[in-house]
Amino acid sequence: MNKETKIFIAGHRGMVGGAIKRNLEQKGYSNLIVRTSSELDLRNQADVAAFFEKEKPQVVVDAAARVGGILANNNFPYQFLMENMQIQNNLIDASLKTDVQKFIFLGSSCIYPKFAPQPLKEDYLLTDSLEPTNEWYAVAKITGVKACEAIRKQFGKDYVSLMPTNLYGTYDNFDLQTSHVLPAMIRKFHEAKESGHLPVTLWGSGTPMREFLFVDDLAEAVVFALDNALPDYLYNVGTGVDLTIKELAEVIQKAVGHEGEIIWDSSKPDGTPRKLMDISKMHALGWKHKVELDEGIEKTYAWFLQNTQNYKEVKL
């Protein structure tokens, strides 16, 4: 790429898309195309096709998705399956038809089987059954990975899928009904502290292990993939380090300054026991994360405090 390459960032108002846009702008890329969901409904095939015919982007980054935690995935399975397939199918197909040479598809570690060996290697895709609480989202993302692989195989285009581990950071979703575990904990501990250090009740046993990546590090990985011709179709993006949900809660509690009790509600589901990514393929190419968890949580909480009146809450 050069600084004038025409890049369409789908989903630029989300946490991930926003981080990618800021990264590219900081590096001097001046020809970025973005559209809000009210300007372009990515679920509408005809509208997406017309947009691509008119704008003719050279590079596309797909950071648009219907996302949420266990509760949202469980309660809205049809939206998580269908809307994600509509968004990605329209973007991938329009990119192929308008001769977009480079496409970055972003997925999630939940595409891998629930009980796959740890750490998760890219080769484990489709080797066993998925985690039931988010299989709808996972199935949609797997179809996107396979569509990009098929285009590489059949048409020789540089379409790459990046599978990040659990992401967090500035501009995250802090809605307690639809957010992921880390931002939900930040909000719960903050509100409990503000109310006199009340006890905080958290889902599950606290024993599952999770890996977390600061969103700016994912943005660096995306730009790395744009700047280089990656030899394979699928790459994990993460830190290669995980911790228990209980340990995560303690790190966040300390960062927030909450001094009350933590109560674990073991009647609630835990999800997959462990999800650690094997990131050796990206490391071998030269990319590595920079922001460690303690620093990332402190940055995220500082941003949360500055935006308590207008932080994002995603409603379904």
Secondary structure as UniProt FT lines:
FT   TURN            3..4
FT   STRAND          7..10
FT   TURN            11..13
FT   HELIX           15..26
FT   TURN            27..28
FT   STRAND          32..33
FT   TURN            37..39
FT   TURN            42..43
FT   HELIX           45..55
FT   STRAND          59..62
FT   HELIX           70..75
FT   HELIX           77..97
FT   TURN            98..99
FT   STRAND          102..106
FT   HELIX           109..111
FT   TURN            114..115
FT   HELIX           122..124
FT   TURN            125..126
FT   HELIX           132..134
FT   HELIX           135..155
FT   STRAND          158..164
FT   STRAND          166..168
FT   TURN            170..171
FT   TURN            176..178
FT   HELIX           181..194
FT   TURN            195..196
FT   STRAND          200..203
FT   STRAND          209..210
FT   STRAND          212..214
FT   HELIX           215..227
FT   STRAND          234..237
FT   STRAND          243..244
FT   HELIX           245..256
FT   STRAND          262..265
FT   TURN            266..267
FT   STRAND          274..275
FT   HELIX           280..285
FT   HELIX           293..306
FT   TURN            307..310
//
